[in-house]
């Protein structure tokens, strides 16, 4: 076996050349690259290597020797989940804007109307849902965070990203679990999930071992937490709703949405509201008869932007379809048709002519599969609104669609401040 050029634990001084799309500081050596957490362009630091491969290695800073003028005065340690947290916000936006624009210029053949990156009105305390692994430290249950490029678990220090009510609930629940259960019983608790709405109402889920049952004393004290309206116990193949005061409803752009503990919903409501208002403006201009909501989830986008159109939506998850139907009733929207499938051919149960159709695409990070792309190119809906949480798969899909569609508007949004992730909106019209 060939000996690696560097070894785990090696330490030396470096100067950062650039920031990668994942938020690492990159050092380009001869035929080798180093990717270092919490290191920004032109900074010098003493670093150590944490994981080593044939042509590259990942590492962390032991000591900064020089610092960038773009580094914040207040420093945070949560650089695994929020790699840009110590970079000032203006520099974060400039980095994301330039990265996204360069990605588009390198990969798209046709002209596009690029609109400058939109920052978030909230830089911290924006997340309305969190999921943490639970583990035991010195006989006390703690929320954990897995270090990037490893399986190492440490006490989570990224709570600055969470809405304050979520952090309050986490502290209350951890204290309660540690008070009510002995050290050997704490191993039954595997994971904690918390979601909140704009009224500071909260739903909570705790994943446990299959045979574990919560004590009446614990349930009584948990039930006394005023802001807690639902509590779920998650087991390997079963979910039990143990507290059910009322469903969690999130209000967004004057519409109400019932959301489950595991259902998809945007985590940054201020940024989502801004994007949906922009989509609504375009949908009003399009004025189509039909509005297709692919990957519809709880039906949020189409129900917010609906302009007296017939909505046809699909999602592969049955519970999402059930929730979308409930939300349509909640918002008093009658012309809806929702199907549990990932096959775009389901839309043809309602629509025969796609020349009067606006198509919404809001896929998972993997983007649009080839079968769905082929369906779009064959049926040619007049307008496409593509909302993406992964700009690399977005660009891949646009390369396939630009033969038939012109990009009227493409823009990045900071849905996830302090991280390198970009939310993107693309508005297209059939040529």
N, C-alpha and C positions, 0 to 999 in steps of 0.2 A: 504494500500500500504506500502511495506517495505521501511523504511527510508534508503537512500543511505549512505554508509560508509563515503563518502566525499561529499562536496558541491562545486558548482561553486564559485570561488573566494577564496577558501581556499589557504593559502600559507604556505610553510615550506621549510626547507633545505633538499636537497637530494644529493646522489652521483650516477652518471650514471653507470650502469652495462654493457651495450652493446648498439650497434647501430642496429636498426631494418632494415629490407629490405626496409622500406618506408623512412628511413633516420631520424627516431626519436631516441632520447636518451631514453633508457628503464631503468626503475627502478622497480625491482622485489620485491614486498612486500609480506607478507603472504596472499595468496589467492587474490592478487590484483596487477595490473600492472599500472604504470604511463608511458605515452609516451609524451616526452617533445621536443619541437622544439629547434634547435640550442644548443643541449647539447651532448657532445661527451664522449666516455668511460673514466671513472675515474675522470671526472670533477665534482666539487661540485658547487651547485648553490642554490639560493633562487628562488623558482618557485611559480607560481599560477596556479590553475586549471581553464581551460576555458570551458570544457565540461566533464560531469561526467556520468558514466554508472555503472551497477551493479558490474562488475568485473574489470573495467579499467577506466582510465580517460586520457584526453589529456590536456596538459598545455604548458606554455611558461615561459621563464626565466625572472625574475625580475632583478637579478644580479648574474653574475658569481663570485663565491668565490675562486675557483681555476680553472686554464685553462690547457688544454692538450698541450703538446709540438707540437702536430699536428694541432693546431689551427693557421690559418693564422694571420699575423700581421695586414693586412688590413681587416676590417670587413664590411660585407654588411647586409642589412636588409631584403633582398628578400628570407627569409628562408621558405616561403610557397611554392613558385614555384621552388625554388632551395635549397632544404634542406641541401645540402652538401657544399654550396658555401663558408662557413667559415672554411672548412677542407682543409688542404693542398692537392695538387693534387696527390702526391704520395700516400698519405693515402686513398684518394678516390678510386684510382685504386686497391690498396691492398684490401680494403673493398669489392669492387664489384667482384674482382677475387675470393676471398675466399668464398663469398656468393654463387656465381654461381657454383663453384667447389663442395662445400658441398651439394648444391641442387641436382646436378647430382649424386653424390656418394650415397646419401640417397635414390634416387628414381629409378635409372637404374640398372637392373640386370646384363646386359652384359658389357664387357669391352668397353671402348671408348678411343679415342685418343684426350686428352685434350691439347689445346694450350693456353699458358698464355694470359691473358687479354691484349688487345691493347688499349692504351690511344689515345686521340685526339691531333692533332697538334695545335688545337686552343681550349683554355679553356674558353675564353670569346668571345663575338661578333661573334658567329657562326651561330645563327639562321637566316635562309633566309625567314621565314614566321612567322607572329605573328597575333593573334586575341585578341583584348581587348574589354571588355564592356566599354561603355561610360557613365559617370554620371556627375552631376553638383556639384561643390564645390565652395561655396562663389561666385555664379553667373558666374562661369567659367567652361567650359567643360574640363574634365580630362579623361585620360585612367585609368581603374580600374583593380584591382586584387582581387580575392575572396580568403579570408583566408582559409587554409585547415581546414577540419572538421567543417565548418561553412558556413553561407551565407553572412557573413560580407564583404562589399565592401570597399576597401581603394584605395588611389592613388597608381598606379603600381610603384614599385621600382625595377623591375627586368630587366630594359632595358640594363643592362650590358651584358645580354645574346644575345641581338640582334645585327645583323650587323649594322654598323654605319649609312649606308644610310637609313635604316629603321627608326632609331631614328630621323634622320634629317627630314624625310618626316612626321613622326608623329608630331614633333614640328611645322613644317610649316602648316600642316593641322589643328591642334588644334588652332594655332594662327589665322588662316584664318577664321575658324568657329566662334571663339569668337569675332573677329572683325566685321564680316559681319552680325551676327545675335544677336538679343536682348535676354536678359536672359530668357524670357518666351518661346522663340522659340527653345532654346537649348534642351528642353526635347524631341524634335523630333529625336534626334540622339541617336541610341541605341548601335551600335557596329562598330568597325573599324578593318579592315583586311588589312595587307600590305605584299606583297611578292616581293622579288628582285632576280636579277641574278648576275652573276660574273662581268657584265659590269656596275653595279650600276643602271640599269634600274629597274623601280618599277611599279607594278600594285596595285591599291588601291580600296577598297570597303567600303562603309559606309552604314550600315543598318539604315533605317529611319522608321518613322511611315508611314502607308500606303498612307495617303493623302498628304504627304509633297512633295514639288517640289523645287529643288535647284534654286536659283535666277540666272539670267544671269550674274550679277556682280561676284557672287561667282565662277561660272563656268569659267568665263573669267580669273580670277586670278589663279584658280586651273590649268587651261590649260597652264599657263605661267611657271609652274614648269617643268624645262627642263627634269629632270630624270623620270617624270611621263609619262608613255606611254599608260596606260589604267586606266579608272575609271568606277566603277560600283556602281549603287544605288541598294541596296537590300531591297525589301519589303517582306511582309509576304509570298506571293505566286508569286512573280515576281522579275526578275532581269533585270535591264536596263543598257546597256553599253552606257555611256554618253561621254566618251573620248576614242578614238580608233586610236592612232597614228601608232602603230604596235603591233603585238603579242609579248608576253614575251617568249623568247627562252633561255633556260639554257643549256650551254655546259658542258658535263660531259664525261670524258675519250674519247675525240675526237668525240663524238656523240652529236647531237643537239636535244633538246626536247622542243616542244611547250607546255606550262603549263598554265592552267586556274587559276583563283583566288581561286577556291575551289577544284581543282584536287590535288590528293596526290602526294607528291614529298618529298624526304629525306630533312630534314631541315639543316643537317650538311654536306655540299658538300665534304669537305676534307675527312671526315671519310667514306662517301659513296663511294668516288672514290677508297679509299684503299680497301674496302670490295669487290667492283666490279672487281678490278684487280685480287684479290685472286680467286673469282669465275671464272673469265675468264681463269685463269691458269688451274683450275680443268676441266672446260668444254673442253679445248683444249686436255687434256689427255683423256677425255671420248670419244670424237670424235664420237658422236651418229648422226644418220640421222635426228632425230626429237628433237626439244626443246620445251617442254610444259611450258608455262608461266601462272600458275594459279594465280588468283588475280592480273592480269597483270597491272592494272592501266593504265598509259600512255605508257606502253610497254618498260619501261626504262631498266630493267635488261636484258631481252632477246635480245634487240637490241644492247646493249653494248657488251655482251659476245658472240653473235652469231658467229659461225664458219662455215659459208656456210650451215647452217642447215635450215630445214623447221620449222618455228615457228608456234605454235598453242597456242593461248592465250584466256583466258576468264576473265570477270569481270562483276559483277552484275549491274554496273553503265554504262548506255548507253553513257554518255558524255566521260567517260574514254575510252571506245572502239573506239569512234569517234576520240579521240585524239591519241590513239595508232596507228590507221590507218594513220593519218596525219604525225605522227612522222616516221613511216616506209617509207613513201614517201620522207620525209625530209632527212632521212639517206640512201636513195636509197637501201632499203632492200625489195626484191621482194617476197620471199617465206614466206608470213605471212598469217595467218588465225585467225581472232579475232571474238569472239562470246560473245554477251551480255547475260550472264547466270552465275549462281553460281554452275551449275550442271557439274560435271567432265565428265559425259557421252558425253558431246559435243565434247570432244577430239576424240571420235571414228568416227566422221564424216570425219576425215582426216587419222587417224591412226588405223590400224587393228591389228598390232603386236607391243606390247610395249617392246619387248626385245632390241630394238635399240632406246630407249627414255631416255632423261634426263629431269627430272621434277623439275621445280622451284616452290617453295612454299614461298609466301611472304604475309601471311594473316594479317588481323587486329589483335588487341590484344586478341580477343576471340580465336584465333587459328583455327585449322581445325575441322570442324564438323564431327560427327561419320559417316555420309553417305559418305563423301569424303575419310575418312580413310579406310572404307570398300572397296571403289572403288580402292584405291591404293593397298591394300592387295590382291585384286582379280586380278588386271591387271598387277601388278608387273613391273612398269618401272624400268629399270636397275639402274639408279642413281637418287638420290634426293638431291637437294640443298634447304635447309629450312632456310629462313631468318626470324627471329622473333624479335618483339619488346616487348615481354612479356615472360620472361624465365619460368614462372610458367606454362603457357599454352603450351609452347614448350616442357617442360619435360613431361607433361601429354600426349602429342601426341607421343613423343618418346617412352614412355612406351608401347604404342599400336603398334608402328612400329618396335621396336627392335626384335620382333619375326621373322621378315623376312629380316631386314636390319642391316648391320654392320655400326657403326659410324666410318668413316675414319678420321674425323676432326671436332672438336667442339670448338668454341672460342667465347669469349665475346668481344664487342667493345664499346668504350665510345662515342656513337652517341650523348649523352645528358650530357655533363660535368656539374658538380655541382648539378645534380639530382641523385636519386638512380636508375634511369631507365637504363636497359642494352639492347643493341642490340646484338643478337647472330646469329652466322652462324654455321649450321650443314651440313656436307657433308656425304651422306650415299650411300652405294652400296648394291645391292641385294645379299643375301647370296647364 
